[in-house]
Amino acid sequence: MCTINKKELSEADIRTKYITPAILNAGWNIITQMRVEYNVTKGRIVARGKSCKRESPLKADYVLFYKPNKPIAIIEAKDNKHTMSDGMQQALQYASMMNVPFVFSSNGDGFVFHNKYITEGDVETSLSLDEFPSPETLWKMYLEKNNIGSVQEKIINEPYYSDNPDKQPRYYQMNAINKTVEAVSGGQDRVLLVMATGTGKTYTAFQIIWRLWKAGIKKRILFLADRTALISQTFTNDFAPFKDKMIWVTKRNFDTAHEIYLGLYQGLTGEDEDANSLFKQFSPVFFDLIVVDEFHRGSAKADSQWREVLEYFSSATQIGLTATPKETNSVSNIDYFGEPIYTYSLKQGIDDGFLAPYRVIRVFFDKDIEGFVPYDGQLDDNGEVIDNRVYNTTDFDKNLVLANRTKLVAKTVSDYLKKHNCRMDKTIFFCVDQEHADRMRQALVNENADMCAIDDRYVMRITANDEVGVKQLDNFRDVEKDYPVLVTTSKLLSTGVDVQTVKYIVLDSNIRSMTEFKQIIGRGTRVREDLGKLYFTIFDFRDVTRLFHDPDFDGPIEQQDDFQPHKPGPGPDEPPKIPQQSDEKKKKYMLGDTSVSVSQKHVQYLDKNGNLITESLIDYTKRNVRNQYASMNNFLQAWNDAERKQTIIEELEKRGIFFDDLCDEVGKDLDPFDMILHIVFDQPPLTRKERAENVRKRNYFTKYGKQVVEI
């Protein structure tokens, strides 16, 4: 009889022969409760130059679910050359991300069990293979620790809605849904969820509402939003399973015979209709649950109309969803809802690979840097005498219109799209106001006359007062529709509108609100790998990206460029100084012939640590290769020692070093080995053709015959 030597078995063999049988013998169901090699994350997207690649996702060897979408334990496996506890730190990382309390590590000899509920005594203990706990054992421990009784247990065990077994919630969505359902079922009546734009807040809201509704504890529910597009998307897509139980309530469509109500708060309060407060036609105790989407916009103010609605239905459980929580002297989400029950940030979403990373191209015009000062008595195009003072970017298109500046913005972006063959990539231009958006539309039409000749919807203005443009909003959102492509707007597209394929965001507006900035950036964070959308680019023509720095939300931002305007504005940690405006609307001066030119342009990339860095692809390559190989000798030794040269190339590409893009930037067709020697260690460049010619001269191929030599 052959004795198995565990030390010679692979990790996969250890799992198959020892760990999986131990789990199944403890009573876990292999189909409904056990997930093997579970993808916790998607794998961060690294974008450099024209290329982007995904890093490997984080994978847990085993995730055990007590009920579907209720993970309760994680197991990390190692081969038998490791100790039983060698996988524990890795498992604890996954457990922390997935909010899982019970963590195990194994090498096939037994298990090390880490109980996160224990705060005194032995947190980690050793178990034999036949001592692995059953589902009921771990679930009982979970219920006892969280003081969950039988009634609450029935509610939190209510299944998720699922019409597609292949579509499973992401780990952070499960966290948000499960935490909220447990909190509400436990009696908490005010809940705040903070989730970055693009992470599926509406889907999360639907699953919360569905489970509480199906459990029977919340029978009449109101979903509130402040954009028609948000209500429309929600009604048609995420909330569709409610079918005839759901109504979009308006003055003309008021009916109290339903269970799920979707409402635009402007419609309920009468703000956008000639009507009294529609919400007061409901009894104050009519709703059991109110969910408020995008709660950051106005609703946090104590005197806002959102608060009027929420306070009228104060007996209802209320859940606020926001991507950008507000905390100022006059505005507070936390003051109303309390501390967030769960937070998933933009930075975390990018790190996990669920959100698209971005780079920033900051463009500085001469008039932006120097300012514009009219000569004494200078008239604008309308014959108005221009006030004699210094005009800068905060004035342009608000108090003073430099027509050539708008044209140069349009030309700069259009030239870039032409050069990089990206003319059908959807792009949003954020402008100062609706008039500016119209001027930008015209400038883009003139720069892209050939594309507009194919379809005049190639460039569209979509603003609140433009009925024709607003009607094209659905086409702009639709991933299957080509047009519109270049869209100009002021505020309408800054929030709530889900345009999954937007690849370029152009900032030509004086954004001074962190909330507005993050919402605008959120227009580009959706990933559509199937459609080639993995990252996006921000064109910044107002130097606004420098003003926003939120380490808790986005991670630190490093500005490494040495360019300084002649009159530097506020730094990244200083609040911008906004000029005081009188009640009387200021005149807007129009100047059509004042010249404007590009003065500086900087490209910034989001690096692996979430920092915005300003450096060329060549400089980035030098720095990263030098960090790994201190000298050319170190690199040559590693190259010669490597069994597969491709392994070194793949490792460098994981660090964001893409050799095709480097060839474009260097202007020579070098293979990876020669590229590194040339740009990192200053060796003379040798192209692939030159290297092949050298080999040919040494008659290397003659031994393979005449045909190979000719090739």
Buried (B, 14 or more C-beta within 10 A) or exposed (E): EEEEEBEEBEBEBBBBEBBBBBBBEBEBEEEEBBBBEBBBBBBBBBBBBEBBBBBEBBBBBBBBBBBBBBBBBBBBBBBBEBEBBBBBEBBBBBBEBBBBBBBBBBBBBBBBBBBBEEEEEEEBEEBEBEEBBEBEEBBEBBBEEBEBEEEBBEBBBBBBBBEEEEEBBBBBBBBBBBBBBBBBBBEBEBBBBBBBBBBBBBBBBBBBBBBBBBBEBBEBBBBBBBBBBBBBBBBEEBBEEBEEBBBBBBBEEEEEEBBBBBBBBBBBBBEEBEBEBBBBEBEEEBBBBBBBBBBBBBBBBEEBBBBBBBEBBEEBBBBBBBBBBBEEEEBBBBEBBEEBBBBBBBBBBBBBBBBBBBBBBBBBBBBBBBBBEBEEEBEBEEEEEBEEEEBBBBBBBBBBBBBBBBBBBBBBBBEBBBEEEBBBBBBBBBBBBBBBBBBBBBBBBBBBEEBBEEEEBBBBBBBEEBEEBBEBBEBBBEEEBEBBBBBBBBBBBBBBBBBBBBBBBBBBBBBBBBBBBBBBBBBBBBBBEEEEBBBBBBBBBBBBBBBBBBEEBBBEBBBEBEEEBEEEBEEEEEEBEEEEEEEEEEBBBBBEEBEBEEBBEBBBBBBBEBBBBBBEBBEBBBEBBBEEBEEBEEBBEBBEEEEEEEEBBEEBBBBBBBBEBBBBEBEBBBBBBBBBBBBBBEEEBBBEEBBEEEEEEEEEBEEEEEEEEEE
